[in-house]
């Protein structure tokens, strides 16, 4: 198959808008809206506290950091897990090994040099 045929075949593939993709898009949109709005509110609240001569409430920074950090850490962990699973399947396919639970479990249990 030539490069042009592969390119044409790739272009013809249309992604369908599934329920999962729609929900994920809404969640991501709400996350970014919350992050921007939360950042603005934290900064405004800190400025008001300073202007009134009071102490800055550090708990709002901790809550905002948790709002930003928890989903980010979860997404990074999921991406690493997904990449590992895809790589296991690629290795298995390139080695010509039939799909078996034992092989996948063996690769999943492998540890790096530093562990």
N, C-alpha and C positions, 0 to 999 in steps of 0.2 A: 504494500500500500504506500503510495507516494505521500509526500508532505502535504500537497494540496488536497488530496482526498481525506487525509486525517483532519486537516484544518476544517474542511467542509463538514465532515461528520461531527466535529466538536461544536461548530457554530449551530448546527441543526438541533442540538439538544437544548430543549427549553426546560427551565426549572419550574415545577408546579408550586404554587403557593399553597402549602399545607397548613393545617390547623396548628401544628407544632411550631412552624416557622412564624406564623402570625402571632402566637402567644409569646414566643421568644422576642420578636421585634417589639411588642408592646412592653414587655418587662425591661428590655434594654433602654427603650425610650424613657420609661418612668424612672429608671435608675439614673440616667443622665440629667433629667429634669430635676430630680431630687438632689443630685450632687451639686448642681449649679445653684438651685434655690437654697439649699442648706448652707453652701459656702457663703452666699450673700447674707443670709440671716445671721450666721455666726460672726461675720465681720461687722455687720451693723450692730449687733448686740454688744460686741466688744467695744466698739466706738462709743456707743451710748453709755456703757459702764464707765469708760474713761472720762467722758464728758461730764458725767454726774459725780465724778470723784470717788466712785466705788471701786471695789476690787473686781478684776475680771474673773468671771466664773469659768474655770478651766474644764468643768465637766462637759460643757457644750463642745469643746474641742475633742474630748475623748469620745463622745457620742458620734460626732461627725467623722472622726477617724475610723471608728468601728463601722459606720455606714459605708464608708469608702473601702475599707480594708477587707471586710469579711467576704463580700461577693467577689472581689478581685482575687483573693487567695483561693476561693472555691473554683473560680474559672481557670486559674493557672493549674490547680491540681487536676481538674477534669481534663484540661488540654493535654497535660503530661500523660495521664492515664490513657486517653484516646490515642495519642501518638504511639505509645507503647503497644497498644493492641493492634494498631495498623501495622507497625513494624514487625510484630510477631507473625501476622498473617503474610506479610511480604516475604519474610525469611522462609516461612513454611512453603509458600508457593514457589519461590526461587530454588529451594532445595528439592522440590518434587515430593515432599513428604505428604501423605494423605492426612486429611483433617482428623485429629484425634484429641481427645480430652487430655491424655497423658502428655503429649507433646506441648500443648498450650500451657499446661500447668508447669511443666519443666522450665519453659522459657519465662513464665511469669515469676517463678521462684528464683531466677538468676539474680545474683547481687553483683554490684560493681566492685572495683578494686578497693575502694575506700570503705566498704561496709563489712 
